[in-house]
Amino acid sequence: MNLLKGCKSGKFENDLKWLYEPQEWKIDNNELSVIPPMPSDFFRPYGGTTIDNACLLYQEFSGDFTAIAHARAELVGFGDAAALTVRVSETQWAKICIERSPIGETSIVTVVTNPWSDDCNGELLKSPECYLRLTRKGSLFVMHYSLDKLKWRFARMFMMEVPARVMVGIHAQAPFSSGCRAYFRSFTISPQTIADFRSGE
């Protein structure tokens, strides 16, 4: 079930909550649009300055799950992103993003923080729009993306010891520039997982 369906601006159903609610957001025809403030991000670099204020809309979920979001974005500056996120705390979280690079390219970017951020740039996208997927099986997590929701491309797999109950959500960020806009057409969470983490099937 699309958790955004039936929601109205100013009111969410399905126990959705904001962590760092943006000043500018709305829902129109079941699509959430977010204008994240600058600077906003989730990033905890070793020896650097932690930023932990991205605009995350989440639902708490217990046990194994598969979360899928359709995201698109208007990316203005480096680090602007629309993302799918699992989070326990400031020191334990992971995200898969549609993100703008320092030279203006758009790519799939993954970041795992436990307790420091380990980020990785993935494949380039022709346009800043795709499906993002995050699956949990116990302490094992996997991230995929898809252009059509039929064929999924592997992005990252990692292990992270977390409690049974976690936050699962979608977020927008703009760490260095103003003007980013993120759009989420759908957001689902189910207790079903996938059989093959590598193939995505």
Backbone as JSON Lines, residues from 0, in Angstrom:
{"i":0,"aa":"M","n":[0.83,-1.19,0.0],"ca":[0.0,0.0,0.0],"c":[0.87,1.25,0.0]}
{"i":1,"aa":"N","n":[0.53,2.19,-0.87],"ca":[1.25,3.45,-0.92],"c":[0.91,4.26,0.33]}
{"i":2,"aa":"L","n":[1.9,4.51,1.18],"ca":[1.65,5.21,2.44],"c":[1.3,6.68,2.23]}
{"i":3,"aa":"L","n":[1.56,7.2,1.04],"ca":[1.23,8.6,0.76],"c":[-0.19,8.77,0.23]}
{"i":4,"aa":"K","n":[-0.81,7.68,-0.16],"ca":[-2.14,7.76,-0.75],"c":[-3.15,8.21,0.3]}
{"i":5,"aa":"G","n":[-3.94,9.19,-0.06],"ca":[-4.97,9.69,0.83],"c":[-4.49,10.73,1.81]}
{"i":6,"aa":"C","n":[-3.18,10.98,1.84],"ca":[-2.66,12.02,2.74],"c":[-2.94,13.4,2.16]}
{"i":7,"aa":"K","n":[-3.05,14.36,3.03],"ca":[-3.28,15.73,2.64],"c":[-2.21,16.61,3.25]}
{"i":8,"aa":"S","n":[-1.97,17.75,2.63],"ca":[-0.97,18.67,3.16],"c":[-1.32,19.06,4.59]}
{"i":9,"aa":"G","n":[-0.36,18.91,5.47],"ca":[-0.58,19.22,6.87],"c":[-1.05,18.04,7.69]}
{"i":10,"aa":"K","n":[-1.36,16.9,7.04],"ca":[-1.86,15.75,7.77],"c":[-1.43,14.47,7.07]}
{"i":11,"aa":"F","n":[-0.88,13.53,7.86],"ca":[-0.47,12.24,7.32],"c":[-1.29,11.13,7.96]}
{"i":12,"aa":"E","n":[-1.5,10.08,7.19],"ca":[-2.11,8.87,7.69],"c":[-0.99,7.85,7.94]}
{"i":13,"aa":"N","n":[-1.37,6.65,8.36],"ca":[-0.46,5.5,8.45],"c":[0.74,5.73,9.37]}
{"i":14,"aa":"D","n":[0.54,6.55,10.42],"ca":[1.59,6.77,11.42],"c":[2.87,7.37,10.85]}
{"i":15,"aa":"L","n":[2.78,8.08,9.75],"ca":[3.93,8.78,9.21],"c":[4.25,10.0,10.06]}
{"i":16,"aa":"K","n":[5.53,10.23,10.29],"ca":[5.96,11.35,11.12],"c":[7.17,12.02,10.49]}
{"i":17,"aa":"W","n":[7.33,13.3,10.79],"ca":[8.52,14.03,10.35],"c":[9.61,13.95,11.41]}
{"i":18,"aa":"L","n":[10.82,13.71,10.97],"ca":[12.0,14.01,11.75],"c":[12.65,15.18,11.03]}
{"i":19,"aa":"Y","n":[12.64,16.35,11.65],"ca":[13.09,17.6,11.03],"c":[12.15,17.98,9.87]}
{"i":20,"aa":"E","n":[10.97,18.4,10.25],"ca":[9.96,18.81,9.25],"c":[10.41,20.05,8.5]}
{"i":21,"aa":"P","n":[10.36,20.01,7.17],"ca":[10.74,21.19,6.38],"c":[9.66,22.26,6.47]}
{"i":22,"aa":"Q","n":[10.06,23.5,6.27],"ca":[9.08,24.59,6.26],"c":[8.19,24.53,5.03]}
{"i":23,"aa":"E","n":[8.76,24.02,3.93],"ca":[8.01,23.99,2.67],"c":[7.82,22.55,2.18]}
{"i":24,"aa":"W","n":[6.58,22.06,2.26],"ca":[6.25,20.76,1.71],"c":[4.75,20.71,1.47]}
{"i":25,"aa":"K","n":[4.35,19.82,0.57],"ca":[2.92,19.64,0.31],"c":[2.68,18.29,-0.33]}
{"i":26,"aa":"I","n":[1.42,17.87,-0.32],"ca":[1.0,16.66,-1.01],"c":[-0.07,17.03,-2.01]}
{"i":27,"aa":"D","n":[0.15,16.66,-3.26],"ca":[-0.8,16.94,-4.33],"c":[-0.96,15.68,-5.17]}
{"i":28,"aa":"N","n":[-2.2,15.19,-5.28],"ca":[-2.46,13.94,-6.03],"c":[-1.58,12.8,-5.55]}
{"i":29,"aa":"N","n":[-1.48,12.67,-4.24],"ca":[-0.73,11.59,-3.58],"c":[0.79,11.7,-3.76]}
{"i":30,"aa":"E","n":[1.29,12.81,-4.29],"ca":[2.72,13.0,-4.44],"c":[3.22,14.02,-3.42]}
{"i":31,"aa":"L","n":[4.23,13.62,-2.68],"ca":[4.84,14.5,-1.7],"c":[5.95,15.3,-2.36]}
{"i":32,"aa":"S","n":[5.93,16.62,-2.19],"ca":[7.03,17.46,-2.65],"c":[7.64,18.16,-1.44]}
{"i":33,"aa":"V","n":[8.95,18.22,-1.44],"ca":[9.7,18.77,-0.3],"c":[10.76,19.73,-0.82]}
{"i":34,"aa":"I","n":[10.84,20.9,-0.19],"ca":[11.94,21.82,-0.44],"c":[12.81,21.83,0.82]}
{"i":35,"aa":"P","n":[13.92,21.11,0.81],"ca":[14.74,21.06,2.03],"c":[15.49,22.36,2.25]}
{"i":36,"aa":"P","n":[15.65,22.75,3.5],"ca":[16.43,23.97,3.77],"c":[17.92,23.71,3.54]}
{"i":37,"aa":"M","n":[18.66,24.77,3.39],"ca":[20.11,24.69,3.25],"c":[20.75,25.35,4.49]}
{"i":38,"aa":"P","n":[21.66,24.63,5.19],"ca":[22.19,23.3,4.88],"c":[21.38,22.19,5.58]}
{"i":39,"aa":"S","n":[21.13,21.12,4.87],"ca":[20.47,19.96,5.46],"c":[21.06,18.69,4.86]}
{"i":40,"aa":"D","n":[21.28,17.69,5.73],"ca":[21.91,16.45,5.28],"c":[21.89,15.45,6.43]}
{"i":41,"aa":"F","n":[22.15,14.19,6.1],"ca":[22.57,13.19,7.07],"c":[23.98,12.78,6.67]}
{"i":42,"aa":"F","n":[24.97,13.16,7.45],"ca":[26.35,12.78,7.16],"c":[27.18,12.93,8.42]}
{"i":43,"aa":"R","n":[27.98,11.9,8.71],"ca":[28.77,11.86,9.94],"c":[30.21,11.42,9.58]}
{"i":44,"aa":"P","n":[31.0,12.33,9.05],"ca":[32.35,11.96,8.61],"c":[33.31,11.81,9.79]}
{"i":45,"aa":"Y","n":[34.18,10.83,9.69],"ca":[35.18,10.65,10.73],"c":[36.13,11.85,10.74]}
{"i":46,"aa":"G","n":[36.25,12.5,11.87],"ca":[37.12,13.65,11.99],"c":[36.56,14.93,11.42]}
{"i":47,"aa":"G","n":[35.3,14.88,10.93],"ca":[34.69,16.07,10.35],"c":[33.48,16.53,11.15]}
{"i":48,"aa":"T","n":[32.69,17.4,10.54],"ca":[31.52,17.97,11.2],"c":[30.28,17.17,10.84]}
{"i":49,"aa":"T","n":[29.57,16.7,11.84],"ca":[28.34,15.94,11.63],"c":[27.2,16.87,11.26]}
{"i":50,"aa":"I","n":[26.44,16.48,10.24],"ca":[25.19,17.16,9.89],"c":[24.07,16.14,10.01]}
{"i":51,"aa":"D","n":[23.07,16.44,10.79],"ca":[22.01,15.46,11.05],"c":[20.65,16.16,11.1]}
{"i":52,"aa":"N","n":[20.25,16.74,9.97],"ca":[19.01,17.5,9.97],"c":[18.23,17.39,8.66]}
{"i":53,"aa":"A","n":[18.46,16.3,7.89],"ca":[17.71,16.14,6.65],"c":[16.23,15.93,6.95]}
{"i":54,"aa":"C","n":[15.38,16.28,5.99],"ca":[13.93,16.26,6.19],"c":[13.4,14.84,5.94]}
{"i":55,"aa":"L","n":[13.3,14.06,7.0],"ca":[12.92,12.65,6.93],"c":[11.47,12.45,7.33]}
{"i":56,"aa":"L","n":[10.69,11.84,6.43],"ca":[9.32,11.42,6.73],"c":[9.37,9.9,6.89]}
{"i":57,"aa":"Y","n":[8.99,9.4,8.07],"ca":[9.24,8.0,8.36],"c":[8.04,7.32,9.04]}
{"i":58,"aa":"Q","n":[8.1,6.0,9.0],"ca":[7.21,5.15,9.78],"c":[8.08,4.18,10.56]}
{"i":59,"aa":"E","n":[7.74,3.9,11.8],"ca":[8.47,2.9,12.56],"c":[8.02,1.51,12.13]}
{"i":60,"aa":"F","n":[8.98,0.6,11.98],"ca":[8.67,-0.73,11.49],"c":[9.53,-1.75,12.22]}
{"i":61,"aa":"S","n":[8.93,-2.89,12.58],"ca":[9.64,-3.94,13.32],"c":[9.9,-5.14,12.43]}
{"i":62,"aa":"G","n":[11.11,-5.68,12.52],"ca":[11.44,-6.9,11.81],"c":[11.85,-6.68,10.38]}
{"i":63,"aa":"D","n":[11.87,-7.79,9.62],"ca":[12.29,-7.72,8.23],"c":[11.32,-6.9,7.4]}
{"i":64,"aa":"F","n":[11.84,-6.28,6.35],"ca":[10.97,-5.45,5.51],"c":[11.59,-5.23,4.14]}
{"i":65,"aa":"T","n":[10.76,-4.8,3.21],"ca":[11.21,-4.22,1.95],"c":[10.48,-2.89,1.79]}
{"i":66,"aa":"A","n":[11.24,-1.83,1.63],"ca":[10.68,-0.5,1.41],"c":[11.03,-0.05,-0.01]}
{"i":67,"aa":"I","n":[10.04,0.53,-0.69],"ca":[10.24,1.02,-2.05],"c":[9.67,2.43,-2.15]}
{"i":68,"aa":"A","n":[10.41,3.31,-2.78],"ca":[9.94,4.68,-3.01],"c":[10.23,5.07,-4.46]}
{"i":69,"aa":"H","n":[9.27,5.75,-5.08],"ca":[9.56,6.37,-6.37],"c":[9.95,7.82,-6.08]}
{"i":70,"aa":"A","n":[11.13,8.19,-6.54],"ca":[11.66,9.52,-6.24],"c":[12.11,10.21,-7.52]}
{"i":71,"aa":"R","n":[11.94,11.51,-7.54],"ca":[12.55,12.35,-8.58],"c":[12.93,13.66,-7.91]}
{"i":72,"aa":"A","n":[13.81,14.39,-8.54],"ca":[14.31,15.59,-7.86],"c":[14.8,16.62,-8.84]}
{"i":73,"aa":"E","n":[14.76,17.86,-8.41],"ca":[15.42,18.97,-9.08],"c":[16.66,19.27,-8.25]}
{"i":74,"aa":"L","n":[17.8,18.87,-8.79],"ca":[19.06,18.93,-8.05],"c":[19.86,20.15,-8.49]}
{"i":75,"aa":"V","n":[20.1,21.05,-7.57],"ca":[20.75,22.33,-7.9],"c":[22.23,22.31,-7.58]}
{"i":76,"aa":"G","n":[22.58,21.81,-6.4],"ca":[23.97,21.85,-5.96],"c":[24.49,20.49,-5.55]}
{"i":77,"aa":"F","n":[25.78,20.42,-5.35],"ca":[26.43,19.18,-4.9],"c":[25.77,18.67,-3.62]}
{"i":78,"aa":"G","n":[25.44,17.38,-3.61],"ca":[24.86,16.75,-2.43],"c":[23.36,16.83,-2.34]}
{"i":79,"aa":"D","n":[22.72,17.63,-3.2],"ca":[21.25,17.64,-3.23],"c":[20.76,16.23,-3.53]}
{"i":80,"aa":"A","n":[19.72,15.8,-2.84],"ca":[19.3,14.4,-3.02],"c":[17.86,14.17,-2.57]}
{"i":81,"aa":"A","n":[17.29,13.13,-3.18],"ca":[16.07,12.49,-2.7],"c":[16.45,11.07,-2.32]}
{"i":82,"aa":"A","n":[16.0,10.59,-1.17],"ca":[16.57,9.35,-0.63],"c":[15.54,8.48,0.07]}
{"i":83,"aa":"L","n":[15.91,7.21,0.2],"ca":[15.19,6.21,1.0],"c":[16.12,5.82,2.14]}
{"i":84,"aa":"T","n":[15.61,5.79,3.37],"ca":[16.47,5.75,4.55],"c":[15.96,4.78,5.6]}
{"i":85,"aa":"V","n":[16.9,4.1,6.25],"ca":[16.61,3.37,7.49],"c":[17.45,4.02,8.58]}
{"i":86,"aa":"R","n":[16.85,4.2,9.76],"ca":[17.53,4.98,10.81],"c":[17.18,4.44,12.19]}
{"i":87,"aa":"V","n":[18.21,4.39,13.02],"ca":[18.03,4.1,14.44],"c":[18.31,5.35,15.27]}
{"i":88,"aa":"S","n":[19.41,6.01,14.94],"ca":[19.85,7.19,15.69],"c":[20.8,7.99,14.82]}
{"i":89,"aa":"E","n":[21.35,9.06,15.38],"ca":[22.31,9.89,14.67],"c":[23.55,9.1,14.26]}
{"i":90,"aa":"T","n":[23.87,8.05,15.02],"ca":[25.09,7.28,14.75],"c":[24.84,5.96,14.03]}
{"i":91,"aa":"Q","n":[23.58,5.64,13.73],"ca":[23.25,4.39,13.03],"c":[22.14,4.64,12.03]}
{"i":92,"aa":"W","n":[22.5,4.66,10.77],"ca":[21.52,4.85,9.71],"c":[22.15,4.52,8.36]}
{"i":93,"aa":"A","n":[21.31,4.39,7.35],"ca":[21.8,4.16,5.99],"c":[20.81,4.77,5.01]}
{"i":94,"aa":"K","n":[21.31,5.19,3.83],"ca":[20.44,5.8,2.83],"c":[20.91,5.44,1.43]}
{"i":95,"aa":"I","n":[19.95,5.35,0.52],"ca":[20.23,5.24,-0.9],"c":[19.59,6.45,-1.57]}
{"i":96,"aa":"C","n":[20.38,7.17,-2.37],"ca":[19.96,8.49,-2.85],"c":[20.06,8.61,-4.37]}
{"i":97,"aa":"I","n":[19.2,9.47,-4.9],"ca":[19.43,10.1,-6.2],"c":[20.12,11.42,-5.87]}
{"i":98,"aa":"E","n":[21.38,11.56,-6.28],"ca":[22.17,12.67,-5.76],"c":[23.01,13.34,-6.85]}
{"i":99,"aa":"R","n":[23.22,14.64,-6.7],"ca":[24.05,15.41,-7.63],"c":[25.5,15.37,-7.17]}
{"i":100,"aa":"S","n":[26.4,15.13,-8.12],"ca":[27.83,15.04,-7.81],"c":[28.47,16.44,-7.84]}
{"i":101,"aa":"P","n":[29.73,16.55,-7.42],"ca":[30.41,17.85,-7.45],"c":[30.53,18.44,-8.85]}
{"i":102,"aa":"I","n":[30.52,17.58,-9.9],"ca":[30.66,18.1,-11.26],"c":[29.32,18.14,-12.01]}
{"i":103,"aa":"G","n":[28.22,17.95,-11.27],"ca":[26.9,18.14,-11.85],"c":[26.23,16.89,-12.39]}
{"i":104,"aa":"E","n":[26.88,15.73,-12.28],"ca":[26.25,14.5,-12.72],"c":[25.25,14.0,-11.67]}
{"i":105,"aa":"T","n":[24.32,13.15,-12.11],"ca":[23.35,12.55,-11.2],"c":[23.65,11.06,-11.08]}
{"i":106,"aa":"S","n":[23.76,10.58,-9.87],"ca":[24.09,9.17,-9.67],"c":[23.36,8.6,-8.47]}
{"i":107,"aa":"I","n":[23.41,7.27,-8.38],"ca":[22.94,6.57,-7.2],"c":[24.06,6.61,-6.17]}
{"i":108,"aa":"V","n":[23.77,7.14,-5.0],"ca":[24.76,7.24,-3.93],"c":[24.23,6.52,-2.7]}
{"i":109,"aa":"T","n":[25.08,5.71,-2.08],"ca":[24.7,5.03,-0.83],"c":[25.63,5.46,0.29]}
{"i":110,"aa":"V","n":[25.06,5.58,1.48],"ca":[25.84,5.93,2.67],"c":[25.38,5.03,3.81]}
{"i":111,"aa":"V","n":[26.34,4.41,4.48],"ca":[26.08,3.6,5.67],"c":[26.83,4.25,6.83]}
{"i":112,"aa":"T","n":[26.14,4.53,7.91],"ca":[26.74,5.19,9.07],"c":[26.6,4.29,10.29]}
{"i":113,"aa":"N","n":[27.76,3.88,10.85],"ca":[27.72,2.92,11.97],"c":[29.08,2.83,12.68]}
{"i":114,"aa":"P","n":[29.57,3.84,13.38],"ca":[28.93,5.13,13.64],"c":[29.39,6.23,12.69]}
{"i":115,"aa":"W","n":[30.37,5.93,11.79],"ca":[30.87,6.94,10.87],"c":[30.34,6.67,9.47]}
{"i":116,"aa":"S","n":[30.2,7.71,8.68],"ca":[29.6,7.58,7.36],"c":[30.59,7.03,6.34]}
{"i":117,"aa":"D","n":[30.19,5.93,5.71],"ca":[30.96,5.29,4.65],"c":[30.14,5.43,3.37]}
{"i":118,"aa":"D","n":[30.51,6.38,2.51],"ca":[29.67,6.66,1.34],"c":[30.32,6.14,0.07]}
{"i":119,"aa":"C","n":[29.46,5.88,-0.93],"ca":[29.92,5.29,-2.17],"c":[29.07,5.79,-3.33]}
{"i":120,"aa":"N","n":[29.71,6.31,-4.38],"ca":[28.99,6.7,-5.59],"c":[28.78,5.49,-6.48]}
{"i":121,"aa":"G","n":[27.54,5.35,-6.97],"ca":[27.2,4.24,-7.84],"c":[27.05,4.69,-9.28]}
{"i":122,"aa":"E","n":[26.14,4.02,-9.99],"ca":[25.98,4.27,-11.42],"c":[25.33,5.62,-11.68]}
{"i":123,"aa":"L","n":[25.64,6.16,-12.86],"ca":[25.05,7.43,-13.27],"c":[23.64,7.22,-13.78]}
{"i":124,"aa":"L","n":[22.79,8.22,-13.57],"ca":[21.43,8.23,-14.09],"c":[21.32,9.27,-15.19]}
{"i":125,"aa":"K","n":[20.54,8.96,-16.23],"ca":[20.33,9.94,-17.3],"c":[19.47,11.1,-16.83]}
{"i":126,"aa":"S","n":[18.55,10.8,-15.91],"ca":[17.7,11.84,-15.33],"c":[17.5,11.51,-13.86]}
{"i":127,"aa":"P","n":[17.22,12.5,-13.03],"ca":[17.11,12.28,-11.58],"c":[15.75,11.72,-11.18]}
{"i":128,"aa":"E","n":[15.47,10.49,-11.62],"ca":[14.19,9.86,-11.31],"c":[14.35,8.35,-11.37]}
{"i":129,"aa":"C","n":[13.9,7.64,-10.34],"ca":[13.92,6.18,-10.35],"c":[13.21,5.66,-9.11]}
{"i":130,"aa":"Y","n":[13.09,4.34,-9.05],"ca":[12.62,3.66,-7.85],"c":[13.82,3.31,-6.99]}
{"i":131,"aa":"L","n":[13.7,3.5,-5.69],"ca":[14.71,3.13,-4.72],"c":[14.16,2.02,-3.83]}
{"i":132,"aa":"R","n":[14.98,1.02,-3.52],"ca":[14.5,-0.09,-2.69],"c":[15.52,-0.43,-1.61]}
{"i":133,"aa":"L","n":[15.01,-0.71,-0.42],"ca":[15.84,-1.05,0.74],"c":[15.2,-2.25,1.43]}
{"i":134,"aa":"T","n":[15.98,-3.32,1.61],"ca":[15.46,-4.56,2.2],"c":[16.29,-4.94,3.41]}
{"i":135,"aa":"R","n":[15.58,-5.41,4.44],"ca":[16.24,-5.9,5.65],"c":[15.9,-7.37,5.88]}
{"i":136,"aa":"K","n":[16.93,-8.17,6.19],"ca":[16.77,-9.54,6.69],"c":[17.63,-9.66,7.93]}
{"i":137,"aa":"G","n":[17.03,-9.52,9.08],"ca":[17.8,-9.55,10.31],"c":[18.77,-8.39,10.39]}
{"i":138,"aa":"S","n":[20.06,-8.71,10.41],"ca":[21.09,-7.66,10.47],"c":[21.68,-7.36,9.11]}
{"i":139,"aa":"L","n":[21.14,-7.98,8.06],"ca":[21.65,-7.79,6.71],"c":[20.71,-6.88,5.93]}
{"i":140,"aa":"F","n":[21.29,-5.92,5.22],"ca":[20.52,-4.96,4.44],"c":[21.05,-4.94,3.01]}
{"i":141,"aa":"V","n":[20.15,-4.64,2.06],"ca":[20.56,-4.51,0.67],"c":[19.8,-3.36,0.03]}
{"i":142,"aa":"M","n":[20.47,-2.68,-0.9],"ca":[19.89,-1.55,-1.61],"c":[19.89,-1.81,-3.11]}
{"i":143,"aa":"H","n":[18.78,-1.51,-3.76],"ca":[18.66,-1.61,-5.21],"c":[17.99,-0.35,-5.75]}
{"i":144,"aa":"Y","n":[18.09,-0.18,-7.07],"ca":[17.3,0.85,-7.73],"c":[16.79,0.31,-9.05]}
{"i":145,"aa":"S","n":[15.75,0.95,-9.59],"ca":[15.15,0.5,-10.84],"c":[14.56,1.68,-11.58]}
{"i":146,"aa":"L","n":[14.62,1.63,-12.9],"ca":[14.0,2.67,-13.71],"c":[12.54,2.36,-13.99]}
{"i":147,"aa":"D","n":[12.17,1.08,-13.9],"ca":[10.8,0.69,-14.28],"c":[10.1,-0.19,-13.26]}
{"i":148,"aa":"K","n":[10.75,-0.5,-12.13],"ca":[10.22,-1.36,-11.07],"c":[10.1,-2.82,-11.52]}
{"i":149,"aa":"L","n":[10.68,-3.15,-12.67],"ca":[10.67,-4.52,-13.19],"c":[12.05,-5.16,-13.04]}
{"i":150,"aa":"K","n":[13.07,-4.45,-13.44],"ca":[14.44,-4.93,-13.3],"c":[15.16,-4.07,-12.28]}
{"i":151,"aa":"W","n":[15.69,-4.73,-11.25],"ca":[16.36,-4.03,-10.17],"c":[17.87,-4.18,-10.3]}
{"i":152,"aa":"R","n":[18.58,-3.11,-10.08],"ca":[20.04,-3.11,-10.15],"c":[20.62,-3.0,-8.74]}
{"i":153,"aa":"F","n":[21.56,-3.88,-8.47],"ca":[22.19,-3.96,-7.15],"c":[23.04,-2.71,-6.9]}
{"i":154,"aa":"A","n":[22.88,-2.12,-5.71],"ca":[23.68,-0.94,-5.36],"c":[24.63,-1.21,-4.19]}
{"i":155,"aa":"R","n":[24.13,-1.91,-3.15],"ca":[24.99,-2.1,-1.98],"c":[24.36,-3.12,-1.03]}
{"i":156,"aa":"M","n":[25.22,-3.89,-0.37],"ca":[24.79,-4.79,0.69],"c":[25.69,-4.55,1.89]}
{"i":157,"aa":"F","n":[25.13,-4.61,3.1],"ca":[25.92,-4.36,4.29],"c":[25.25,-5.0,5.5]}
{"i":158,"aa":"M","n":[26.03,-5.16,6.55],"ca":[25.53,-5.7,7.81],"c":[25.54,-4.61,8.86]}
{"i":159,"aa":"M","n":[24.47,-4.51,9.63],"ca":[24.4,-3.52,10.69],"c":[23.5,-4.06,11.8]}
{"i":160,"aa":"E","n":[24.07,-4.21,12.97],"ca":[23.31,-4.69,14.12],"c":[22.42,-3.57,14.64]}
{"i":161,"aa":"V","n":[21.11,-3.75,14.51],"ca":[20.16,-2.72,14.93],"c":[19.02,-3.38,15.7]}
{"i":162,"aa":"P","n":[18.26,-2.6,16.45],"ca":[17.1,-3.16,17.14],"c":[16.05,-3.67,16.15]}
{"i":163,"aa":"A","n":[15.08,-4.42,16.65],"ca":[14.01,-4.92,15.79],"c":[13.21,-3.77,15.2]}
{"i":164,"aa":"R","n":[12.98,-2.72,15.98],"ca":[12.17,-1.59,15.54],"c":[13.06,-0.45,15.08]}
{"i":165,"aa":"V","n":[12.85,0.0,13.86],"ca":[13.66,1.07,13.28],"c":[12.75,2.07,12.58]}
{"i":166,"aa":"M","n":[13.32,3.19,12.19],"ca":[12.62,4.17,11.36],"c":[12.93,3.88,9.89]}
{"i":167,"aa":"V","n":[11.89,3.84,9.07],"ca":[12.06,3.64,7.64],"c":[11.36,4.81,6.94]}
{"i":168,"aa":"G","n":[12.08,5.51,6.08],"ca":[11.45,6.71,5.52],"c":[12.08,7.22,4.25]}
{"i":169,"aa":"I","n":[11.55,8.34,3.81],"ca":[12.03,9.05,2.63],"c":[12.5,10.44,3.09]}
{"i":170,"aa":"H","n":[13.57,10.92,2.46],"ca":[14.04,12.23,2.89],"c":[14.63,13.03,1.74]}
{"i":171,"aa":"A","n":[14.7,14.34,1.97],"ca":[15.31,15.27,1.03],"c":[16.4,16.03,1.75]}
{"i":172,"aa":"Q","n":[17.46,16.4,0.99],"ca":[18.58,17.11,1.6],"c":[19.17,18.11,0.63]}
{"i":173,"aa":"A","n":[19.77,19.16,1.19],"ca":[20.43,20.21,0.4],"c":[21.58,20.75,1.24]}
{"i":174,"aa":"P","n":[22.73,20.08,1.21],"ca":[23.81,20.46,2.15],"c":[24.52,21.77,1.85]}
{"i":175,"aa":"F","n":[24.57,22.19,0.57],"ca":[25.41,23.34,0.23],"c":[24.7,24.45,-0.53]}
{"i":176,"aa":"S","n":[23.54,24.16,-1.14],"ca":[22.87,25.14,-2.0],"c":[21.38,25.15,-1.72]}
{"i":177,"aa":"S","n":[20.76,26.28,-2.01],"ca":[19.3,26.39,-1.92],"c":[18.68,26.07,-3.27]}
{"i":178,"aa":"G","n":[17.43,25.62,-3.23],"ca":[16.69,25.42,-4.47],"c":[16.36,23.98,-4.81]}
{"i":179,"aa":"C","n":[16.88,23.03,-4.06],"ca":[16.56,21.63,-4.32],"c":[15.07,21.37,-4.06]}
{"i":180,"aa":"R","n":[14.49,20.54,-4.91],"ca":[13.11,20.05,-4.71],"c":[13.1,18.55,-4.92]}
{"i":181,"aa":"A","n":[12.48,17.84,-3.99],"ca":[12.37,16.38,-4.1],"c":[10.9,16.0,-4.14]}
{"i":182,"aa":"Y","n":[10.6,14.99,-4.96],"ca":[9.22,14.54,-5.15],"c":[9.16,13.03,-4.94]}
{"i":183,"aa":"F","n":[8.17,12.6,-4.18],"ca":[7.98,11.18,-3.92],"c":[6.55,10.81,-4.31]}
{"i":184,"aa":"R","n":[6.43,9.99,-5.36],"ca":[5.12,9.62,-5.88],"c":[4.52,8.45,-5.12]}
{"i":185,"aa":"S","n":[5.39,7.6,-4.55],"ca":[4.91,6.45,-3.79],"c":[5.95,6.07,-2.75]}
{"i":186,"aa":"F","n":[5.47,5.44,-1.67],"ca":[6.34,4.97,-0.59],"c":[5.62,3.79,0.07]}
{"i":187,"aa":"T","n":[6.22,2.61,-0.02],"ca":[5.61,1.41,0.55],"c":[6.59,0.7,1.46]}
{"i":188,"aa":"I","n":[6.07,0.03,2.48],"ca":[6.86,-0.85,3.35],"c":[6.06,-2.12,3.55]}
{"i":189,"aa":"S","n":[6.69,-3.27,3.32],"ca":[6.01,-4.55,3.53],"c":[6.94,-5.49,4.28]}
{"i":190,"aa":"P","n":[6.4,-6.5,4.97],"ca":[7.25,-7.45,5.69],"c":[7.91,-8.48,4.78]}
{"i":191,"aa":"Q","n":[7.57,-8.49,3.5],"ca":[8.18,-9.42,2.57],"c":[9.6,-8.97,2.2]}
{"i":192,"aa":"T","n":[10.47,-9.92,2.04],"ca":[11.83,-9.61,1.59],"c":[12.06,-10.25,0.22]}
{"i":193,"aa":"I","n":[13.25,-10.09,-0.31],"ca":[13.57,-10.66,-1.61],"c":[14.44,-11.9,-1.43]}
{"i":194,"aa":"A","n":[14.36,-12.81,-2.39],"ca":[15.05,-14.1,-2.25],"c":[16.54,-13.98,-2.5]}
{"i":195,"aa":"D","n":[16.91,-13.21,-3.5],"ca":[18.31,-13.11,-3.92],"c":[18.77,-11.67,-3.84]}
{"i":196,"aa":"F","n":[19.61,-11.37,-2.88],"ca":[20.04,-9.99,-2.69],"c":[20.85,-9.47,-3.86]}
{"i":197,"aa":"R","n":[21.63,-10.32,-4.51],"ca":[22.47,-9.86,-5.61],"c":[21.67,-9.57,-6.86]}
{"i":198,"aa":"S","n":[20.79,-10.5,-7.26],"ca":[20.02,-10.31,-8.48],"c":[18.85,-9.35,-8.28]}
{"i":199,"aa":"G","n":[18.44,-9.21,-7.04],"ca":[17.3,-8.33,-6.75],"c":[15.96,-8.99,-6.95]}
{"i":200,"aa":"E","n":[15.94,-10.3,-7.15],"ca":[14.67,-11.0,-7.39],"c":[14.26,-11.8,-6.15]}
